[in-house]
Amino acid sequence: MTEEIKSLIQLLALRKINEQEFLSTYFKGKQPNKEYCLKLLKDGLSNNETEKIEEALIVMSVANFNDDVFSEALCVLLSKDWHYSHEVIAMLLKNIKDPSTVNGLYYATELQFEYLNYDDTFQFARKCIKALAAIGNENAIDKLRLLTKSNIHIISEYAKKELRYKNLE
């Protein structure tokens, strides 16, 4: 990530520019480009480059790139322990709602990353469960039902809550 992009992200985070200004500057006045973002994501994944991953995720979030073209790369990243963007990825997958991500999201609910050891409320697992609920197909519902039997009580409760919201308890 260049210093220029870091500064641009900082301006966005500090609300000194809005999302439209961010995208216009980032893409140099051109239309936001999903293909560029996907390439950035895949390059970051293949080279274990956290900065590229973070940049791609920020741009995807700001541009509302909620397309299943990103699903495969995001699912792979969901299980990798060399970055710190798991919760952001789970939220993006919730917005994408791609049925092909169900197994990856289910598997991820049981993952525990060292950098998240402080979180005794399992917010990463909660976000994965919410993504499963958003997908809402039969496979996702089956996975939620399996999660109600999790050995981790709080994960079990999150799954039960999502099933209640869908009237599927």
Secondary structure, DSSP 4 states (H G I P E B T S, - for coil): --HHHHHHHHHHHTTSS-HHHHHHHHTTTSPP-HHHHHHHHHHHHHTT-HHHHHHHHHHHHHHT---GGGHHHHHHHHT-SS-S-HHHHHHHHHHH--GGGHHHHHHHHT---GGGTT-TT-HHHHHHHHHHHHH-SHHHHHHHHHHTT-SSHHHHHHHHHHHHHTT--
